[in-house]
């Protein structure tokens, strides 16, 4: 019976410790991700991807002979 209580207590302590460590790691990850230079780089990358998608859409929308002179 004492062994079951010890196992239960250990599993609760390990679970709570893992939760705290994961929370700290996620907090550091989001702080690093949301820094100014990272946001600018991500914003630029998203804008470039949107531009490429728009240009691709324009090319597919146009008729095949439309770009020839």
N, C-alpha and C positions, 0 to 999 in steps of 0.2 A: 504494500500500500504506500509506503514511504517512497519507494522507487517510482511509482506512478506520479506522485506529487512532484517529485524532483524532475521527472521527464516533462511534465506539464509546465512547470515553472521555467525550465530551460528553453522549451519551445516558445513560450511567450516572450522571454527575454531576447532570444535570437530573432524572432519575428519583429519585435519592436525595434531592435538594433538595425535590422535590415531596412526597415521602413525609414528610420532616421537617416541612414547613410544614403539611401536612394533619394530622399527629399533634398539632402544637401547637394548631391551630385546634379540633380535636375535644376536646382537653384543656380549653381555655378554655370551649368550649360546655358541656361536662358540668359544669364548676365553676360556671358561671353558672346552669345548669338546676337543679342540686342544692342551691342556696342555700336557707336555711330558709324565707324568704318565698315563694319559688317552689314549694317542696314543699307548704307550707300551702295556697297558692292551687290547686295541682293536686289536692290531696287534697279540698278543698272542692268543686271542680268535679266530681270523680269521684263523690263522695257525692251531689251533687244529681242527676247523671245516673242513678245507681242508683235514687234515690227516684222520679224521673220514670218510669223503666222499670217499677218496681214498681206505681206508681199506674196506669199505662197497662194493665198486666197485670190489675190488679184490675177496672178498668172493662170490659175485654174478657171477663173471666171471669164477671162478674155478668150476670144476665139483664136484658133491656131494661126490664121494669117494676119491677124490684126497688128502684130508687131513688125511685120515685114514692110519694106518700102516699095 
